[in-house]
Amino acid sequence: MSTVGSGPSPATDARQRRREQWGWYFFDWANSTFYTSVITVFGALYMSSVAAQDAKAHPERNGPTPCVDDRGVDNNLVNCDISLFGLTFPAGSLWGYLLAASTVIQVLILPITGAIADRSQYKKRILGAFAFLGSAASALLFFVSGDRWELGVVLYMLGNIGYGVSVVTYYSFLPDIATPDERDEVSSRGWAFGYLGGGVALAVQLAFYLSRDALGVSEELAVRICYLSSGVWWALFTLISLRRLKERQRPRGRESGVSLVRTGFAELLDTLRSAKAFPLTLAFLGAYLVFTDGISTVVSVSAQYGSEELKFGNEVLIATILVIQFVAYAGGMLHGLVARRWGAKKTILASLVVWMVVITSAYFIEAGQQFQFYAVAAGIGLVLGGTNALSRSLFSQMIPPGKEAQYYSLYEIGERGTSWLGPLVFAAVGQATGSFRYAILALLVFFVVGFVLLALIPVRRAIAAVGNPEPSVL
């Protein structure tokens, strides 16, 4: 088992560190297209409609709610029933169930793969293997059409597994490539670079998608080509990362195959047992889970708020996504610069205050006033990447050396495991009040509570407790 002080160390040569850091940035650039394009934009747009169209073409598969009524008139296609694994549910629910199932699978897989990554000397191989799994699954979504929506279910599952494991492994490289004083800026640049990459890829894809009629391409084929391009983008830019990153794991055993998996489970159990010895690390993780739930909820419900409460069309909503992506690049870089002077904790606290201002401003947007909506979107972009990036780097300082991938597995799992609470609050308040304005305002509680919890954590003591060197500015 690993002990405190047995973790990897970054290169002593600054030029070598910068080379590896740029390789690290490129993985954020590479994988962001999966979350932005495959999941956020085109997944929700496409999967339910393909399943419903298949159910319409094959009435024998219909459940209690058919796609065509007795008069031959189409019902709302997303409300007609489909069947999967013996379960019957509306086609419109497929995407939500798919995301939920993917989250459960990641909760089961991420801890053990994180333990294996920490135990082996093949962290870069694990990063590459799961990145290529995810990118291949994304590209193969090109073949999801007609009656092959079940193939899409499998590919989305594989894509999420590839994304989740590769991201956890990618996070764990941060102590390998940056000194304690460099981590805030490096993490912020990586996150910013990711938003830029996701934004560039999405802008090109949306330009193609919106020009499909002029190009003589059907809507279905246009979406499938966007899937293919996302997979290719992810794979190609991952190659840059793999060429520049170095294995810096110290020898910790010669296990391989089944033996490595068995040892990985033992390593994970040891980590879970010993984590209680670092209560301040767990306290920071708890504070992070509170405010990141608020952040993810604001992002996920912004389109619904814009559509149903503010009455904007798809063109405004698509433009808003791009505004957030590109402003998030500038915001991420700015957070890195501010953290160099103020320290990560103070910068995160200031960022949470900006989140409170942004959410309050969203409450006052007038229906149909798209420039007010864009201004709030720019505010979200300004703090979106930086808050998460600095949380990632600050958490890296509080991880016992040699346990990076395992603790980042807990970091990711915790984020996914609590991500239901914010949407629940939003939906419940919206239902109770009949207004999404009060629902969006209710999300303030996550940022206020997160701010208080983070402010109470003695960061220097948390870093000293795990045996890591203290950065000069906190």
N, C-alpha and C positions, 0 to 999 in steps of 0.2 A: 504494500500500500504506500501511497505517496505521503510525504510529510511536508510540513511548512518549510519553504526555502528550496524546494526541489524543482521549481518551474523553469521554463526556458528564459533565456536572456536575449535581448536584441543585439544586433551587431554593434561593435564599438566604433566602426567607421561610419561617419555620418552619411557619406555618399551611398554606401551599401544600404543603410536604413532607408534613405529616400527612394532608392530603386525598389525596395520591397514595399514601401508605403504606396508608391504609385501602382504597383501590381495589386495591392489590396484595394485601392480606390476603384480599380477597373472591375472588381467583382461586384461592387455595389452598382456600378454603371451597367454591368451585364444583367444582373438578376432582377433589377427594378422593373423591367418590362413585363415580367411574369405577374407581379402584383398589380401593376398599373393597368396593363392592357388585357392580359389573359383573365385576371380575376375581376378587377374593378369595373372595367368598361365592357368588354366583349363577352365575358362569361355570363353575366347577368342578362345581357341582351339576347343571347343566342340559345343557351341550353334548354330553357323551358319551352321556347317556341318550337325547337326541333322535336322535343318529346311530344308536344301537343299535336303537331302536324302528323307525326307517326301514328298517334292514337286515332286521329281522324281518318287516316288512310287505312287503318286496320280496326274497324268497329268491334271485332271480336275481342279486342284487348281492353275495351272500355269498361270502366267500373260503373258505379251507380249514376255518375254524371257523364253522359255521353257528349262527344264533341258536336254531334249533329242531332237535332231533335226530330220528333216524328214527322215534321213537315219538311225535313231536309234543310233546315236553316241552321247555320253555324251558331253554336253557343260561343261565349268568350273562350277562345282556345286554351288559355292558360288555366281556366277553371275546370276543364274537362279532365277526367280521371285517367291516370296511367298506373301501371303495375310494375313493381321491381322487387325481386326476392320475396314474392308472395304478398307484398304490401301494396295497398291501393291508396293513392293520394292525388290531389290536384296537380296538374303539370306545373302550375305556377309556384308550387311549394318545392319543386325539385331542387332549385338552386340553393335555397336555404338549408334543406336537409343535407345536400351535398357538402356545403361548407361546414356544417355541424359535424358530419361524419369524418371529414378530413381533419378537423381539429382533434377529435377523439383519438384518431389513429396517430397523430403527431404526439399527443400526450403520452401514448404508450411507447413510441419509438424513440423520441428525442433523448430521454435520459440515458438509455443504454448505448445509443450511438455516441453520445457525448462522453460517456465513460470509456468507451473503446478508443475514441480519438485521443483522450488524455493518456491512456495506457500505452498505446502503440507509438511507433515512430513513423506512422504513415498518415499523419493528419492532412497533408496536402493531397494524398491519394483519395482520402475519404471526401474531402472537399470536391475534388474533380469528379469522382464517381457519382455522387449525388447531384451535383450540378448538371452533369450530362444526362442523368436520368430525368431530371426535371425539364431540361431543355428539349430532350427527345420527346417526352410526353406532350409538351406544348406544341411542338412541330407536328406531331402525329394527330393532333386535334383537327388538322386539315381534312382528315378522312371522316370526320363526324358529320354525316348528312343523311338525309332520307330516313331509313329505319335504324340507323346505327347510333342512336343517342346513348344506348347502354355502354358502347365503347367510350363515349365521352365521359361517363361516370368513372370508369376505370382509369382513364388517362388523367382526369382531374385529380383523382386520388394520388396517383403516382407523381404527378407534377407537384402537388402540395408536400408530399413526403420528400421529394428531391429538394424543393425550396427550403423546407424547414430544417432538414439536417445540414444542408450546405451552409445556410445562414448561421446556424449555431457554431459550426466549425470555423466559419469565416470570422465571427466575433472573437473566437478564442485565439485568433492570430494576433490580436491587438497588442498584448504584452510581448509578443515575439518580435514586433517590428518597431515599437516606439518606447522610448524611455518614459518614466512617470511624468516628466515635465512636457513631453510631446503628445501624450495621449489625447488630451482634450481637443487640440487642434487637428490631430490626425483623424480622430473619430468624426469631428464636425465636417472636415473636408470629404471624408468618405461618404457620409450621409448626403451632403450637398451634391457630390458628384453623382450619387445614385439618383437623386431627384432630377438632375439635369439629363442623365441618360434615359430615365423613364419618360421624361417630358419630350425629348427629341424623338424617341421611338414612337411614342403615342401621337405626336404631331404629324409625323410622316404617315402613320397608319390612318389617322383621321382624315388627312388630306386625300389619301387614296380612297377611303371608304365614302366620303362625301362626294367624290368625283366619279363614283362607280358607274352611274348612268352614262356619262359622257364617254367612259372607257368601254362601255358595252359589257360590264360585269354585273352579275346579279348580286343582290344584297347578301345572300347566303355565301356565295363564292368569295365575296369581298371579306367577310368576317373570317372565313377559313384561311384565306391568304394572310390575314393579319395574325392569326394563330401561328402559321408557318414562319412568318418573319420574326415573331417573338422568340420562337425556339432557336432559330438560326442566330439571331442577335445574341441571345444568352450564351450559346455555345461558343461562338467566335470570340467574344470578349473575355470569356472565362479562360481561354488559352493564354491570353496576356498575363492574367493573374498567376496561372500555374507556372509560367516561365520565370516569373520574377520572385515569387515567394519561395522561401527556403524552409526545410525541415529543421527545427531547432529543439525538438523533443530530446530530452536526455534519456539514455537507456534505462528501461524500467522492467525488463523481462524479455524473454524471447518467445512469448506465446504467439500462436497464429491459429487461424481457422476457429474451430469449435473451442479450443483452449482459450483463445483471446476473448471470445464472446462470454465464456464462463467467468473469466477473470474480470471482464468488463462489468458483469452483474455484481461481482464481489466488490469491485471498486465503487460502484454506484451505492451499494448498501452502506459501505464505509463512509462515503460522503454524506449520505442522509443522516447517519448516526452522529457524525462529527459536526454537522452544520449547527447544531444547538450550542456549540462552543463559541460560535461567532454571532451572537444575537444582534449586534449592530449591523452586520451585513444583511441579516434577515429583515431587520427593521427598515433599512434602505429599500430592500426589495419590496416590502409591503407598501411603503410610501409611493414607490414607482408604480406599482400595480394600480393604486388608486387614481393617480393623475393620468396615467397612460390609458386607462379605461375611458376617462373623459375625452382624451385626445382622439382615440380611435372612434368613439361614438360621434363626436362632432364631424369627423371626416365622412363616416359611413352614412349619416343621416342628412348631410348637407344637401344632397340632390333631392331627397324627399321634401325637405323644408322649402327648397327653392321651387319645386314643382307644385306641391299641394297647398302651401301656405302663401307663397309669394307669386304663384301663377306664371312661372317662367317656362318657356319652351325648351326643347332639347338643345337647340343651338346655344342658348345662354348657359345651360348646364355643362355642355361640353367645353365651351370657352372658359368656364370657371375652373374646370379640372386642369386645364393647361395653365391658367394663371397661378393656381396653387403650386403646380409642379415647378415652374420656372422661378417664381418668387422664393420657393423653398430652397433653391440652390443658393441664392444670395443670403437668405436667412441662415442657412447652415454655416456658410463661410463667416458671416458676421458673428455668430455665436462663438466660433473658434477664436476669433480675435478678441472678443470681450472676455472670454474665459481666461485668456493668457494674462489679462490684467486683473480681473476680479476673482478668478477661480471658478471651478465648475459649479460648486454648490450655489454661490451667490447668483451666478448667471442663470441657473435653472429656476431659482426662486423669482428672479426678475421676469423670466419668460412666462412663468405661471401667472404673474400679475397681468402680463399682456394678454394671455389667454382669457382671463376674466373680463378684460376690457372688450376683447373681440366678441365674446359670447353676449355680453350686455348690448353691444352695438347691433348684433344680429337680431335681437329682440325688436329693435326700433326700425328695421328696414321696412320701407313702405312697399306694398304689393306693386309689382310691375316696374319698380325702380332698379333697373339692372346695374347701373353704375354704383349704387350703394352696395349691391350684392357683390360686385367685383372688388370693391374696396375692402369689404369684410373678408373676402376670399384671399386678398393680398395679405391681410393681417394674419390669417391662418397660416399662409405659406411662410410668412416671416418667422414664425415661432415653431412651426411643425417639425422641420427636420432638426433644428438646433436643440430643442428640448430633449428629444429622443437620443440624439448623438451624444450630448454631454452626460445623459443618464447612463448610456452604454460605457463611456470612458470612466466615469466616476465609479461605476460598479466594478470595473476591471481592477481598480485600486484596492477593492475590498475583498477580492477573491483569494483564497489561500493558493499560493503558487503551486502549479502542477495540476490544479483542478479547474482550469479555465473553461473547457468545453462542458464539463458537468454543471458548473454553476450557471453558465449561459443557457444550458438546457432548462434548468429551473426558471431562469429569467424569461425564456420564451414560453414555456409551458404555463407559468403563472400568468403571463400576459394573455394567452389564449383562454386559459381557464376562467379568468375573471371578466372576459370581454363581453359577456352576456348581460352584466349588471347595468351598464350605461344604456344600451338599447331598451332594456326593460323599463328603466326609469323614464326614458323619453316616451315610450309607447304608453305607459301607464298614466303619466301626467297628461299626455295628449288626449287620451280617452276620457280621463276624469274632467278635464277642463274644456274639451272640444276645440282646443287651439294648440297648434304646434309652437306658437310663440312662448307660451308658458313652459312647454316641454323643453325647448332649447334653453330657456333660462334656468330650468331645474338642473341642467348639467353643471352649473356653477359649483354645486356642492363637491364634485370630484376634484376641482382645482383648489378650492378653499381647504378641504380636508388634506389633500396631498401637500399643499404648501405648508400647513401647520406641522404635519408629520415630518416632512423633510427638514424644516427649520429646527426641529428638536433633536436631530441626529448629530452627535459629535463625530464628524467625519474623520478628524485626525486620529481619534481613538480607534475608530473602526479599521483604519488602514494599519495602525500599529498592532492591533490585535491579531491580524493574519500574518504579520511579519514582512509586509511589503515596505519598500523605501517610500518616504513621504515626498510628494512633489513640492516644489518651492512655493506654489500658489494654490490655495484651496478655497 
